[in-house]
């Protein structure tokens, strides 16, 4: 693996390249923006309950903001990489003009596999299979591992690349470069190991193993193991990951202010101290305080500081990427860019601690997580037995008919049928899942549409 051979315009599901004024990587961005799976993120929980009288981030706004930061990271790092003297002309062109598009698109897609109700939806899926261990006989060990450790990252790759019935071959048909930039955990579920950043979770289901092998082989990714399949991370993943880490560390504080969970003075102190600790040359703390004193609106004051903090962390992450570029390209970097900052930054650690204790464990957050957990769990308790029943009864048949035709349950292995149910359930928005739950459990009686 070197900086000349880790990108390609090759697409999943297509042998030919479209012609036109847009580059292949710009097409990736546009395909994702206009996809229904991306659009559905507008009604999926980020942290706080939706909807409400106070605007808070949802998965869609979060993904757009992450893409903005990712584009900046790609631009900064791409400019620096393009200066390397051993690059081909094509590589120089790619880094200078296209890396930013690749990272922005990967950032747009990074949460596309998350089910309704945030991470509680993921946990509900895993718990359903753990609580129904008798189902294990239907699956191989790796397949069962996928189900009892359900992972939104793996689900994202499936959504983007799987050929659903009646849909285009190869999913959205994205370039393998964009997909590799999204593959934070290039290993299968049985090899997940929290000691290693690239194996902290897993990045693909058994159904997408062949796709991952195609991506890795074409982009010269370092193979760590054949069985189970484990690769070292692709270098671009670090930029996608950093954009996400920066946003959720900073932007959740902004929502907490709007909801009255954390007062302005504390957030101001956190952000000023963070800027002082990073100590970028272009951040004059005295000037920042003066501008703050001139802004009357409290939300606007925090917005100003938030922008400063995101900019500082973005520049710092880009610096670390370039400093560690040789360990990154050789597959020896076992950290994340933002963790590398946090390791030597007490205030960033403090912000993370306060976010966990006071934001992620706030009553409203816990309530929506518990409610969402129950909704997803109970939906699976109906649909999974129905598709696995070799002699479905009348109710099973009606449940199966509720599943859209693009998610086939009439043929294939048990694993393929279950994944079709999960495709349906994880694609639901919070509102759709809740309404379906209320209707099929008789809480609301459906009316003719």
C-alpha positions in Angstrom: 0.0 0.0 0.0 1.3 3.4 -1.0 -0.2 6.8 -1.7 -0.3 6.1 -5.4 -2.3 2.8 -5.3 -5.0 3.3 -2.6 -7.7 5.0 -4.7 -9.7 3.9 -7.8 -12.7 5.0 -9.8 -14.0 1.4 -9.9 -17.6 1.0 -8.8 -19.4 -1.7 -7.0 -21.9 -3.3 -9.4 -20.6 -1.7 -12.6 -17.8 -2.3 -15.0 -18.2 0.9 -17.0 -17.7 4.6 -15.9 -20.2 7.3 -16.7 -19.0 10.2 -18.8 -19.8 13.9 -18.0 -18.6 17.0 -16.3 -18.9 15.5 -12.8 -16.0 13.3 -11.6 -16.8 9.8 -10.3 -16.3 11.0 -6.7 -18.7 13.9 -7.2 -21.2 11.4 -8.5 -20.9 9.4 -5.3 -21.8 12.5 -3.3 -24.8 13.3 -5.4 -26.1 9.7 -5.4 -26.1 9.6 -1.7 -27.7 13.0 -1.2 -30.6 12.0 -3.4 -31.1 8.5 -2.0 -34.1 7.6 0.1 -32.0 5.9 2.7 -30.2 9.1 3.3 -33.4 11.2 3.3 -34.9 8.9 6.0 -32.2 10.1 8.4 -34.2 13.2 9.0 -36.5 11.3 11.3 -34.0 9.2 13.1 -32.8 10.1 16.6 -29.3 11.5 17.1 -29.3 11.9 20.9 -32.4 13.8 22.0 -36.1 12.9 21.3 -37.7 13.9 18.0 -39.7 15.9 17.3 -40.0 18.7 19.8 -40.6 22.4 20.2 -36.9 23.0 20.4 -34.8 22.1 17.4 -32.1 19.5 18.1 -29.9 17.5 15.8 -31.2 14.4 14.1 -29.2 11.9 12.1 -29.6 13.9 8.9 -28.4 17.2 10.2 -25.6 15.5 12.1 -24.5 13.7 8.9 -24.5 16.9 6.9 -22.4 18.7 9.5 -20.0 15.8 9.6 -19.7 15.9 5.8 -18.8 19.6 6.1 -16.0 18.9 8.5 -14.9 15.9 6.4 -14.7 18.0 3.3 -12.4 20.4 5.1 -10.2 17.6 6.4 -10.0 16.1 3.0 -9.1 19.4 1.4 -6.4 20.2 4.0 -4.8 16.8 4.0 -5.3 16.4 0.2 -3.3 19.6 -0.4 -0.5 18.4 1.8 -0.4 14.9 0.3 -0.3 16.3 -3.3 3.1 17.9 -2.4 4.7 14.5 -2.0 7.5 14.1 -4.6 7.0 10.4 -5.3 3.4 10.8 -6.5 2.1 10.1 -10.1 0.4 12.9 -11.9 -3.0 11.1 -11.4 -2.3 10.8 -7.6 -1.4 14.5 -7.3 -4.7 15.4 -9.2 -6.7 13.1 -6.9 -5.3 14.4 -3.6 -5.6 18.0 -4.6 -9.1 17.9 -6.0 -10.9 14.7 -5.2 -10.0 13.5 -1.7 -12.3 16.1 -0.2 -15.2 14.7 -2.2 -14.5 11.2 -1.1 -14.3 12.1 2.6 -17.4 14.3 2.4 -19.4 11.4 0.8 -18.2 8.8 3.3 -19.2 11.2 6.1 -22.7 11.6 4.6 -23.0 7.8 4.7 -21.4 7.0 8.1 -24.8 6.7 10.0 -26.9 5.4 7.2 -27.0 1.9 8.7 -28.2 3.0 12.1 -31.7 1.8 13.0 -34.4 4.0 14.5 -33.9 5.4 18.0 -30.1 5.6 17.9 -27.9 3.0 19.4 -30.7 1.6 21.5 -32.1 0.2 18.3 -28.8 -1.6 17.6 -28.9 -3.0 21.2 -32.5 -4.2 20.8 -31.7 -6.2 17.7 -28.7 -7.9 19.4 -30.7 -8.6 22.6 -33.6 -10.1 20.6 -31.3 -12.8 19.3 -29.4 -13.3 22.6 -32.7 -13.8 24.3 -33.8 -16.3 21.7 -30.7 -18.6 21.7 -32.8 -21.5 20.4 -32.6 -19.7 17.0 -28.9 -20.3 16.8 -29.4 -23.7 15.1 -30.5 -21.9 11.9 -27.2 -20.1 11.5 -23.5 -20.7 11.1 -21.2 -19.4 13.9 -20.2 -16.2 11.9 -23.8 -15.6 10.9 -25.0 -15.9 14.5 -22.2 -13.6 15.6 -23.4 -11.0 13.2 -26.9 -11.1 14.7 -26.1 -11.1 18.4 -23.6 -8.3 17.9 -25.7 -6.2 15.4 -23.6 -3.3 14.1 -24.9 -0.2 12.3 -21.5 0.2 10.5 -21.9 -3.2 8.9 -25.5 -2.4 8.1 -24.4 0.8 6.3 -22.2 -1.1 3.9 -25.1 -3.5 3.2 -27.5 -0.6 2.4 -25.0 1.0 0.1 -23.9 -2.1 -1.8 -26.6 -4.8 -1.6 -28.8 -5.6 -4.6 -32.3 -5.4 -3.2 -35.1 -7.1 -5.2 -36.3 -4.8 -8.0 -33.6 -2.3 -7.3 -30.4 -1.4 -9.2 -27.5 -3.9 -9.2 -24.9 -3.1 -6.6 -27.0 -0.7 -4.4 -26.0 2.9 -4.9 -23.1 1.8 -7.1 -20.5 3.9 -5.2 -16.8 3.8 -5.9 -14.7 1.4 -3.9 -12.6 4.4 -2.7 -15.7 6.0 -1.0 -16.7 2.6 0.5 -13.2 2.0 1.9 -13.3 5.4 3.5 -16.4 4.3 5.4 -15.0 1.0 6.5 -13.9 1.9 10.0 -13.7 -1.8 11.2 -12.5 -3.9 8.2 -13.1 -7.2 10.0 -16.0 -9.7 10.4 -17.9 -10.0 13.7 -16.1 -13.0 15.1 -12.8 -11.1 15.1 -13.9 -8.0 16.9 -11.5 -7.1 19.7 -11.7 -3.8 21.6 -7.9 -3.8 22.1 -7.5 -2.7 18.5 -9.0 0.4 17.0 -9.7 -1.3 13.7 -11.3 -4.2 15.4 -13.2 -2.4 18.2 -16.4 -3.4 16.3 -16.9 -5.1 13.0 -17.6 -3.5 9.6 -19.5 -6.0 7.4 -22.0 -8.9 7.6 -21.2 -12.3 6.1 -23.4 -11.3 3.2 -21.0 -8.5 2.3 -17.8 -10.4 2.8 -17.2 -10.8 -0.9 -17.7 -7.1 -1.5 -15.2 -6.2 1.2 -12.6 -8.6 -0.3 -13.1 -6.9 -3.7 -12.6 -3.4 -2.1 -9.6 -4.5 -0.1 -7.8 -6.3 -3.0 -8.4 -3.5 -5.5 -7.1 -0.8 -3.1 -4.2 -2.9 -1.8 -5.3 -2.9 1.8 -3.1 -4.9 4.2 -4.5 -8.2 5.1 -4.1 -9.3 8.8 -6.0 -12.5 8.6 -7.7 -14.8 6.0 -10.0 -16.7 8.4 -11.6 -14.7 9.9 -11.2 -11.9 7.4 -9.3 -8.9 9.0 -7.7 -6.0 7.2 -5.8 -3.0 8.4 -7.7 0.2 7.9 -7.7 2.2 4.7 -5.9 5.5 5.4 -8.9 7.7 4.4 -11.0 6.1 7.2 -9.1 8.2 9.8 -10.4 11.4 8.2 -14.0 10.2 8.1 -13.8 9.1 11.7 -12.2 12.3 12.9 -15.0 14.4 11.3 -17.6 12.4 13.2 -15.7 12.5 16.5 -15.2 16.2 16.3 -18.9 16.9 15.6 -20.4 14.7 18.3 -17.9 15.9 20.9 -18.8 19.6 20.3 -22.3 19.8 18.8 -24.1 17.8 21.6 -23.2 20.6 23.9 -25.0 23.0 21.7 -28.2 20.9 21.9 -27.8 20.6 25.7 -27.8 24.4 25.9 -31.0 24.8 23.9 -32.7 22.2 26.0 -31.5 23.8 29.3 -29.5 20.7 30.4 -26.2 22.6 30.7 -26.0 26.3 31.3 -24.2 28.7 28.9 -21.4 29.7 31.4 -20.2 26.1 31.7 -20.2 25.4 28.0 -18.4 28.7 27.4 -15.8 27.8 29.9 -15.4 24.3 28.3 -15.0 25.8 24.8 -12.6 28.6 25.8 -10.4 26.2 27.8 -10.4 23.8 24.8 -9.2 26.5 22.5 -6.5 27.5 25.0 -5.3 23.9 25.4 -5.1 23.3 21.6 -3.4 26.7 21.3 -3.6 27.2 17.5 -1.6 30.2 16.3 -4.6 31.8 14.6 -6.8 31.6 17.7 -6.3 34.8 19.7 -8.2 34.1 22.9 -8.4 37.8 23.8 -10.0 38.6 20.5 -12.4 35.7 20.9 -13.5 37.0 24.3 -14.0 40.5 22.9 -16.2 39.2 20.0 -18.2 37.1 22.5 -18.9 40.2 24.6 -20.3 41.9 21.6 -22.8 39.1 20.7 -26.1 39.6 22.6 -27.8 36.3 21.8 -26.7 33.4 24.0 -27.2 30.7 21.3 -25.2 32.8 18.9 -22.4 33.1 21.4 -22.2 29.3 21.7 -22.5 28.9 18.0 -19.5 31.2 17.5 -17.4 29.2 20.0 -18.6 25.9 18.6 -17.3 27.0 15.2 -13.9 28.0 16.6 -13.6 24.7 18.5 -14.5 22.6 15.4 -12.0 24.5 13.3 -9.2 24.1 15.9 -9.9 20.3 16.2 -10.1 20.0 12.4 -6.7 21.6 11.9 -5.2 19.6 14.7 -6.5 16.4 13.3 -5.1 17.2 9.9 -1.7 17.9 11.5 -1.7 14.6 13.3 -2.7 12.7 10.1 0.3 14.2 8.2 2.7 13.7 11.2 1.6 10.0 11.4 1.2 9.6 7.6 3.9 6.9 7.3 2.5 4.8 10.2 -1.0 5.2 8.8 -0.1 4.1 5.2 1.9 1.2 6.6 -1.1 0.0 8.8 0.8 0.5 12.0 -1.3 3.4 13.5 -3.5 2.0 16.3 -5.3 5.1 17.4 -7.8 7.7 16.1 -6.9 11.2 15.2 -9.2 12.8 17.9 -8.2 10.2 20.5 -4.6 11.3 19.8 -5.5 14.8 20.7 -7.6 13.8 23.7 -4.8 11.6 25.1 -2.9 14.8 26.0 -5.8 17.1 26.5 -7.6 17.1 29.9 -10.4 19.5 28.9 -11.4 17.3 25.9 -11.6 14.4 28.4 -13.7 16.5 30.7 -16.1 17.4 27.9 -16.5 13.7 27.1 -17.1 12.9 30.8 -19.8 15.6 31.2 -21.4 14.6 27.9 -21.7 11.0 29.1 -23.0 11.8 32.6 -25.2 14.8 31.9 -26.3 14.5 28.3 -26.4 10.9 27.3 -27.9 9.9 30.6 -30.4 12.7 30.8 -34.0 11.6 31.6 -35.3 12.5 28.1 -32.5 10.6 26.4 -33.0 7.5 28.6 -36.8 7.6 28.0 -36.5 7.6 24.3 -33.8 4.9 24.3 -36.0 2.6 26.5 -39.1 3.3 24.4 -37.2 2.8 21.1 -35.6 -0.4 22.5 -39.0 -1.9 23.2 -40.5 -0.9 19.8 -37.6 -2.5 17.8 -37.5 -5.6 20.1 -41.2 -6.3 19.8 -41.3 -5.8 16.1 -38.6 -8.4 15.7 -40.5 -10.7 18.0 -43.3 -10.8 15.4 -41.4 -10.7 12.1 -38.5 -13.1 12.8 -40.5 -16.1 13.9 -42.8 -15.5 11.0 -40.1 -15.7 8.3 -38.3 -18.7 10.0 -41.5 -20.7 10.4 -41.4 -23.5 7.8 -45.2 -23.9 8.1 -46.4 -20.3 8.7 -49.9 -19.9 10.1 -52.4 -17.3 9.1 -51.0 -14.6 11.3 -47.4 -15.3 10.1 -48.6 -15.0 6.5 -50.2 -11.6 7.1 -47.0 -10.4 8.9 -44.8 -11.5 6.0 -47.1 -9.7 3.5 -46.5 -6.5 5.5 -42.8 -6.7 4.5 -42.2 -4.8 1.2 -41.2 -6.9 -1.8 -37.7 -5.5 -2.0 -36.9 -7.4 1.1 -37.6 -11.0 0.0 -38.4 -13.7 2.6 -39.8 -16.3 0.3 -36.5 -17.9 -0.6 -32.9 -18.1 0.6 -31.2 -19.3 3.8 -32.5 -18.5 7.2 -29.7 -15.9 7.5 -30.8 -14.2 4.2 -34.4 -14.1 5.3 -33.5 -12.6 8.7 -31.4 -10.0 7.1 -34.3 -9.1 4.9 -36.4 -8.5 8.0 -33.6 -6.4 9.5 -33.3 -4.4 6.2 -37.0 -3.6 6.6 -36.9 -2.8 10.4 -33.6 -0.8 10.4 -34.8 1.3 7.5 -37.7 2.5 9.5 -37.8 6.1 10.9 -38.6 6.6 14.5 -42.1 7.7 13.6 -42.8 4.8 11.2 -41.5 2.2 13.6 -43.7 3.7 16.4 -46.8 3.9 14.3 -46.4 0.3 13.0 -45.8 -1.0 16.6 -49.0 0.7 17.8 -51.0 -0.6 14.9 -50.0 -4.3 14.9 -50.1 -4.5 18.7 -53.6 -3.1 18.7 -52.8 0.1 20.6 -54.2 2.1 17.7 -56.7 0.5 15.3 -55.6 1.1 11.7 -58.0 3.1 9.5 -58.4 3.0 5.8 -56.0 5.2 4.0 
